[in-house]
Amino acid sequence: MQKQGVVIEVVADHVVIRSEKESSCGSCAGKASCGTLGSWDIAKKQKNQIDITLPNTLQAQVGDVVTVEVPDNLILKASMMFYGLPVLAFLLLGGLSFVLADAAGWSGDLFSALGGSSGAMFIWIWLMQRPNTMPLPVMVNKQG
């Protein structure tokens, strides 16, 4: 996916690019929490504008129009990591906790809830601590 924006600030070896939200964003169910996977600044300048900070690989200056490319599989990978893995951990550890607690004669429901919640929280903390290995958006074109 490619998106055009205007360089509004140069900070050391990075640039801040302001872009307009797509018209399709208005109908998306995730529009309230979407920040294009954390790269776009949620604190918008106007209702339909978003900012992104990227390395200045094209030596862009303030006012330049640049094209930013977001890898197509980035949204799918991020969704699976931050939604799919915690849910999977919740289900697996919740089920395992239920079976083990039931076999020991304890309340399977209580231990299932505790085990599932702990598993999801552990996976989420692990994901937040590990280095980012996903491809990041990059500037691919500059129109000065």
Rosetta blueprint (number, residue, H / E / L):
1 M L
2 Q E
3 K E
4 Q E
5 G E
6 V E
7 V E
8 I E
9 E E
10 V E
11 V E
12 A L
13 D L
14 H E
15 V E
16 V E
17 I E
18 R E
19 S E
20 E E
21 K L
22 E L
23 S H
24 S H
25 C H
26 G H
27 S H
28 C L
29 A L
30 G L
31 K L
32 A L
33 S L
34 C L
35 G L
36 T L
37 L L
38 G L
39 S L
40 W E
41 D E
42 I L
43 A L
44 K L
45 K L
46 Q L
47 K L
48 N L
49 Q E
50 I E
51 D E
52 I E
53 T E
54 L E
55 P E
56 N L
57 T L
58 L L
59 Q L
60 A L
61 Q L
62 V L
63 G L
64 D L
65 V E
66 V E
67 T E
68 V E
69 E E
70 V L
71 P L
72 D L
73 N L
74 L H
75 I H
76 L H
77 K H
78 A H
79 S H
80 M H
81 M H
82 F H
83 Y H
84 G H
85 L H
86 P H
87 V H
88 L H
89 A H
90 F H
91 L H
92 L H
93 L H
94 G H
95 G H
96 L H
97 S H
98 F H
99 V H
100 L H
101 A H
102 D H
103 A H
104 A L
105 G L
106 W L
107 S L
108 G H
109 D H
110 L H
111 F H
112 S H
113 A H
114 L H
115 G H
116 G H
117 S H
118 S H
119 G H
120 A H
121 M H
122 F H
123 I H
124 W H
125 I H
126 W H
127 L H
128 M H
129 Q H
130 R L
131 P L
132 N L
133 T L
134 M L
135 P L
136 L L
137 P L
138 V E
139 M E
140 V E
141 N E
142 K E
143 Q E
144 G L
